[in-house]
Amino acid sequence: MYFKNFIKLFFLFFVWFLTNNSWSQIIPPTLTATGNQFYCPLEEINIVTDFNISNPDNVLISTIFIQISTGYINGEDLLKYIGTNSNITSQSFNSLEGKLVLDWAGIGVPNDSELIAAVKNVVFLNNSSTPSGIRTFSITIGQANYLPSTNHYYEYVSNIGITWQNAKVAAEGRNYYGLKGYLATITSPEEAQLSGEQAAGAGWIGGTDEGTEGVWKWATGPETGTIFWNGGINGTTPNFAFWNSNEPNNLGNEDYAHVTAPGVGISGSWNDLSNTGGTSGDYQPKGYIVEYGGTPGDPILNISASTLVSIAEISTTTPSSNCGTGTVNLAATASSGTILWFDSLSGGTKLWSGNSFTTPSISVTTTYYVLASADGLCETGKRTPVVASIHAIPTILPSMTLKNCDVDGIPDGFTDYNLNEANNIITFWDASLSVTFHLTPTDANNGINSINPSPFNNINAILNTVYARVENSFGCYSVSTVSLDVSTTTFPPGFNYEIENCDADNTIDGLFLFDFTDATQYFLAQLPPQNLSVHYYRNLIDAQLEQNEISQQNAYKSEMPFSQTLYVRIENDDNGDCFGIGEHLTLTVSPRPEFEVIPTAVVCLNSPPITLETFNAKGIYTYEWTDELNTVISTLSTASISSGGIYTVVATSSLNCESFPQTVSVTESIIATITIDDISISDASENNSITINTSNLGIGNYEFALDDKFNTYQDEPLFENVAAGIHTIYIQDKNDCGIAQIDISVIGFPKFFTPNNDGVNDTWQIKGVNSNFFQNLIIYIFDRYGKIVTKIDLKSEGWDGNLNGEALPSTDYWYSAQLTDLHGNIREKKGHFSLVRR
């Protein structure tokens, strides 16, 4: 029934889509839902707290599809309709797809309000007593699977034997409510599960390496051209891929991606096939998966809505211990909700509510159990153990007297002691206990300011008394009092008028445009008033012959650089008498100031201001420097700059000629700012790596080095194959604004050690750990039978392969390590290593 309804809806939306710019337009329905809730294990919960369908054009809706679109666990999760409306029928829950279908079964046109009420009567339940994660519910009026995180739809189309190439064409020919189809491109685990494991069948998806063998790209949809896998079986992904085990194996020119048939390896995963695939069986194509959404030009639809339920989970637990009988402070954190504490794994008594719990006084190691409760009332779900350990306080001799003789030749009652002589006596010969000596009881109790036990002169002791701190491998201690007992410009010749101009045009050539008006008036003023005129020539012959006269007296461009003398002819315009000819006009072009600047500069914001300088000046000038706002910042040949920008300098000569403006583009840079939060370390692996997040370093141009401040730097903020240990990252600004550095820890667990006292690998200890990075370290080492053979902490130099003084045999040993960083974050690691005796 819902397929027929789907066809009806598709036809209506297709008409709407094609007539989008016509006289009328069908408005598609809009689904809205609320109800993101917490889930209490083993209970039923409505998937929505409210749900509505806005349907202004009364588009026919007769089927609602509800699917667990993310987090679905087949066999545990279930959707169930609990309504009693006879006009609504619920199909059986499809456990493969995690989908429930509600159909209108009434007479006449389906009633939206009854469908709305039906959705409100759908509940979710999980049959596991210890469920986890988040379940997202997609509610839609179309049959295709809907994923809220992508806002895309996914449809499996059955077509046995279809080739990948034909499937690609077929998918691109499909349309879902106006959304264009394409072979699915899978970019996340949630998308992989919905389009693979929860699809109605297995089939082709849009990946291929037909272009370059081993370089898998998406060839369809918005992700066309995106590489998602490089290599073969052991290749790597730059984003996301979900190959089945030992895939892609390229058996028989297999260049196309296909969701693996059910029952073959990892459910919903991918394998590579040839264009045709197999002729039968699990590797014969059975169809293809079409994705709708994200294509340019797609309409905006709201035909789906979603809600979710979250299941509160314990995130971390913090066990603790006490030395001797007493209370122990335990802690735990949860993803959400309230933490409840119990005295047993099931049933039992609820002891406390909160992240921390102080036990009652206990004398033996006791296990407590924590549960993440969504509302503080839900007491079902997984309980996690948290151990409160009780360790014994060393049994020692509480006091003793260490006697020595005053044999230094000075009879003052002071002499040297070897305090170690008291160890065996205080510990009752227990070699597993460590002993340190202190001058005061407070230092002894705090484990600080230990003294050198040998030699120790009692002149440094208070009242001839020292205090021995006796500690076991658990850090439990006792203090013993040790008493030290000592025995004892027709004109006159040379007349000249000079016009001076600066070479202020666009070319520095010593030529300029002159206006002789003022010069003419000057010459006329020197003679009695009569009808005279002044004429100008380039040379004496022209002036004498009155040829080649300079006609444009108000716009003459000089023809000789910098200085040119013109002949002046003055005559009477009434009778033509010449009043004189001579070199009486000098045209002087004063040069523009010329100088140079370095056009670019860098200012380090972390350093003193820089000085912008002029140089190679061809004269003595005054200067004016301005910034981008035309504010004068200096009247010297230099300018002090403390910020980036475009700075302009103009020089003025003593003749008041200005230079061309010269600019200096100043770029800002700064020494890098680096914190441990900008560094990602992948350690305790075969390929330890360090990645630097450059987004917070600063505005500079940086390069990076590891452990070598003065030699090779690289542009890539990534170091691979890094040895375990403490390393220093150097970040150098390429503009010479300085080198920032930070120490980091790369943790490594040795695969073996050889305790043969050759100075190499004589002890086994975790690498890259010290008190600058970690506040606590506890490593337990076990033999093959699970027996603890030693414990290592931050103060320990490692395990020497002995137990109680006896050399343990060459074999594999196991470790359980717990590291607590300076922020209190706990990291746990388990593994094994070999003890090799040579």
C-alpha positions, 0 to 999 in steps of 0.5 A: 500500500505504501508504495502506491501512496509513494507514487501518488506523493511523488507525482504530486511533488513532481508536478509541483517541482515542474510548475515551480514558476507557473501560475500556481504552486503546490506547497509540500507538507512540512513535518516538525517534531520535538522530543530529544529525551533521555532513555531509561533502560528496559522502559518504553518511551514515546519517540516524540513529545510533540509532532505536527504536519503542516499541509496548506495544499492538502497533499495526500498523505496516507503513510508515515515511515519511522526509522531508527536512522542512527545508532540502530542495533538490530536485535535490541532496538524496536519501534512499536505503535501502541495507538488504538485508532482503527483508521491507522494500521502498523506494519510489522517492525522491519528489523533489517532497516529498523523501520516502522510503517504507519498506514491510513486504513480508514475510508475516504481521504486520509486525515492528517490529524489522525496520522499526527496522533498515531506518530505520537503513539509510537514508542521505542524500547531496547531489550538490553539491560545495558544499552548505550549511545544515541538513537535518532528517529527519522519521521518522513512521508517518503519510503526512502531512508532519511538521515538527519545529520546529512538531510539526505535520503537513501533508496535501495533499487533492486536490479539483479546483474546491473553494471556499475556504469548502468547503475550510475546512469540509472541513479542519476535518472531518478528523482525523489520529490524533486531531489536529483538522484546519484549513486550514494557517496558515503562519508560517515559511519552513520551514513554507512550504516543507514545506506548499507547495513539498514538498506533493503539490500546490497548494491553499487555505490559511487566510488571508483579507482578506474582513473588511477589504480589505488586512488579511490574517488567518489564519481557521483553527487556533490562529492565528485572528485573527492578521494576517500582511499589510497592504496589496497588492503592496507591503504589509508583514508583522508576522511572516511571509508568502510571497506570489508576485511581484506578489501579492496583487493582488485581481484580481476580489475575490480575498480568499482565500490559495492556494498557487500552482500549480507553475511559476508564479513562486516555487515554493510561494509564495502568490497571492490568489483569489476563493472559487471561483478559476478554472474551469480552468488554474493558477488553478483550485483543485486541493485544499487543505492541512490542518494538524494540531496545536496545537488545544486538546484535541489528544492528545499524540503521539510518532508521529514523530521527527527528526534532522538533519545540519549542513554546516559553512560559512565565516561570515566571512573577513578579508583583510589586507595588508602593505606590502612583502615579508613575512608576512600574517595572515589570518583566517576563521570558520566556522559549525562545525568546523575551518577548513582553508587551501589554496593553490588553489581545488581540489586543491592543498596543505593549508597550515594548520588553524585560524581564523588563518593567517600566510602565508609571506613573499610579495612579491606579492598572493596568494589563499588558500582556506579550507574549513569542515571538519566534523571537520578531515578532510573536505576536500570542499566550497566553498572561499572565497578570502581575499586577502593583498595586498602593497602597495608602500612609497613610494619617497622620498628618505631624507634631505635638508637644508632650508635657511633664513636667520635673517632675524627680526632676532635672530641666534640661529640660529632661524627659521620654516620652511615644511616643505612645501617639502620635499614634492616633493623627498622624493616625487620630485614624486609627488602621490598620496603624503601627507606629514606632519612629526614631531619624532621618528622614533618619532612618524613611524613611528607616525603620531602627533603631527604638527606644523604644517609652516608656520610651524615654527620650528627652535627646537622641533626636536631637533638641527635635525631633523624627520622626514617620513612619506610615506604612500600610499593603502594606508597604506604609508609611508617616513620621510625625515630632514629636517635644518634648516639655518639660516644664522646634672472638693449638690457645691460650685459648679463641681464637675465631673468630666470624662471625656476620650476621643479621637475614635477611631471611624471618623468624625471628628465629635467624637462618641464612646461613653462609659462613665459607670462611673468617673464614678458611682464618683467621684460616690459617693465624694464622699458618705457611704456610703449607698444612693445612685444616680447618674442622667444627663440631657441638660438641667436640665428632664429632670434636674428632671423625671427624664425622658429619662434616659440609660439606657445609662450604659456605652455613651452616645454623645455628641451634641454634638461635642467637648464636652458637659455632662450634668446629674447627679442623685444620689438616695437609693434608699431614700427617693428624696432628691435629693442634688443636681442640676447640670452636673457631668459634662463629656464631652470628645472630643479630636479626632483629629490631622488632616493630609495627605500626598501619596498617591503618590511616586516614588523615583529609585534613581539619585538621593538619597533622597526626603522624604515629608512631612506638611502642613496639620496641624491641631495640633502632633503627634508622628509615627511612620512605618512601612514594610510590615514595620511597622518604624519608619523615622521619628518626625518629620513627614517620612521619608527614603525610598530604596526603593519600597513602602507607607509609613504615618504616624500622628500623635499629639496631645499628648492622646495621640490618634492619627490615621487612618493615612495611606499613601504608595505609593512607586514606584521608577524609575530613569534608563535604562541603555542600551548599543549592544547594546540598539539595532538600526539598519537603515541604508544603505537608503531608510528608515533606522530605529532600534529600541530594545530596551526590555527592558534599559532599567530599571524606569522609564517611558521616552520617547524623542527623537532629537537633541533633548534638550529638546523633543519626546519620543515613547513609541514606541522607534522612529525611521524615515526617519532621516538618515545620520550620527551621532545621539544618542538621548535616553531620558527617565524620565517620573518625572523620574529623568533622561535617558540618552543614547547616540550611534549611527551610521547609515550612509548612502551618498550617491547623488550628489555635485557637486564644484563647490566651492560648499561643498555635496556637494563630496566623496563620503564614507560618512555616519555613520562615525567612529573612535568607532564604527569602527576601520577603513574601506576604500572603493574607488571604481571607474570603469565599467571597474572601474579603481580611481580612489581609496581612502577610509579613516577619515582621508579627507575623501572623494573630490573627483572627481579622479584624479591632479589631473584632474577625472573626468567626470560619470557613475556610479561604483561603490564597494566598502566594508568597515567594521570596527566596534570589536568587529572585526565586518566589514560590506561594502557595494557600490553606485554613485553619480553624479558630477554636475558643474554 
